[in-house]
Amino acid sequence: MTPRQLAIEPLTKAGFAPFGTVIERDGAELVMINEGTTTRFHALSDVDVAASGGRPILSVFAGTPRQAPIAVAMMERHPLGSQAFMPLSDDDWLVVVAPTNEDDSAPDFGGLRCFAARGDQGVSYAPDVWHHPLLVRRQQDFLVVDRAGPAGEDSGANLQEHWAGRTVAVIAL
């Protein structure tokens, strides 16, 4: 079966809503703080990591571009918590997500969607949302908020990967 060409659509709050939250300044509640010298863009996304004793952590991920066209053959999800990515530079990047199949065991590769995120947009994947690992167009760092489990928890407890066994879609850049 020939892989399908995955269309790239703009990242919008409405388009991404089934998969999580778009993190951006547009529409945010503005709060002036620090004697009026700082604007706080308040509560851009929730962090959902408390399941099974999890705690929120901050990390920096350094993304490296993949060879074009990008082959999509696997997806991952985090059943015990959300995972948020916010770029630390103004470079555009890609977000690939899929709904879950009917028996909740794998991504529905027929429902794959690819979003073009601006360098000032982040995303927070809701728990259990199938997504492709980080896809950058050039070397780029991200601030990541996700879940760390309690001491002794298997590191795979909050990571499920599903490999299709073939390339199911390609993204031309």
N, C-alpha and C positions, 0 to 999 in steps of 0.2 A: 504494500500500500504506500503510495506517495505521500510524504508529509505535506500538510497544507501550509500555505503562507499565512502567518499570523499577522493580522492588521494591527497597526499601532494607533491607538486612540488617545486623545488628550485625557489626562488625569483630572477628574472632577469629583466633587463630593458626592453627587448623585450617582454617577457611574460606578464609583468604588464602594458605595454604601453596603452592598451585600457581603463585602469582604473585610470591612473595617472602616477606619477613619483616615481621611486626608488631613495631614497636619500642615496648615498654612495660616498666614496672617489674615487673609481675606475673611471677613465676617466674624473675626474674633472679638471677644469682649476686651475693651481697652481699659486699663487701670493705670493711672499715673502714680508712680511710687518714687522713693528716694528724693523727697523734696521737689518733685516735679521735673526731675532730670532724666527719668527713665520711664518708658512706656512698656508696661507688661501686657503681652498678648496672652490673656488668662485662659487656663484650662483647655488647651488645644486638643487634648485627647485624654481619655482615661487609661490607666495602666491596670491590667487584669492579670495578676500573677499569684494570687494567694492560695490557689488550689493546692491541696496536699502539702501545705507548709512552705510554699514558695515565698521568695522575697524578691523585690525589684533590684536590678543591678544596672549600672551604666557601663558600656564598653565602647571602644572605637573599633570599627571594622574598616580595613583598608582594602577597597575593591580594585580589582584589576580587570580590564576589558577582556572579553572572550573573543575568539576569532569569528568574523562575520562570514556567512550568515550564522546567527546563533541557532543552534539545534536544541530543541526542547524535547527531552526524553525522560525527565524526572521532575518530581515536585516533592515538597516537604511541607509538614505542618507541625504545630506545637500544641498538643491537646491540653496542656495545663496552664497556658498563659498567652497573653498577647505579646507581640514583638513589634517595636517601633523603630523605624529608620529615619533619621534626619540628616541630610547631606551637610557637610561642613564647608562646602564650596558651592559656587553658583553654576555647577555643571549639571546638564540634563542627564537623566538616567531612566531606566525602564523597570516596570513592575509587571510581572506576569502572575496571574492568579487563575484558579479553576474552582468551580463548585465541587461538592462531594458527590460521588455516585450514589445510587439509590440505596445500597446496603451499607453505606458509611465506611467502606473499607479502602477506598482509593479515590484519587481525583477523577472527575469527569473530563477527560482530555478533549471531548467534543465541545465543552463549554469554556475552553481556554480564552482568556482575555489578556491583552497586552496594553498597558498604559504608558504614555510618555510623561514622566514627571519632570517638572522644571527644577532647577537647582535650589529654588526657595520652597519646594514642597517635599514633605515627608509623608510616610504612611505608617499606620499602626494596624498590623494584621490582627484581626480578632482571633481568639483561641480557636483552634481546629480548622483554620482556613488554609487550604492548599496554596502554596506559592512557590515560585522558582527561587533558587538562591540569588543573591545580589547580582544585578546586571548593570554595569556601568559602561559608559561610552568612552571614558578616559579614566586614568588612575584617579581615585576619589575616596575620601574618608567620610565615614558616617558615624554619628553618635547613635548608639543603639540602646534602647531600654527594653530589657526582657527579664526572664525569670531565672533565678538560681534556686535549686531545690535545697532541702535540708541536708545536713551532713549525712553521708552514707547513701544518698539517693543515686541510683544508676544514672549516669549522664545521658542515657538514651530515653529516660522516662518522659521527657518533654520533646522528643524529636522522633518523628516518623517520616521516613523517606519512601517514596514509591517510584520504582523504575518501570517504564513502559516496555522495555526490551527492544525498543526501536525509537527513532526520531519521529515524533508525532506532529511536530510543527517546526517551522523555521521562521526566524525574524530577520528580515533584510534591513540593514542599517543604511 
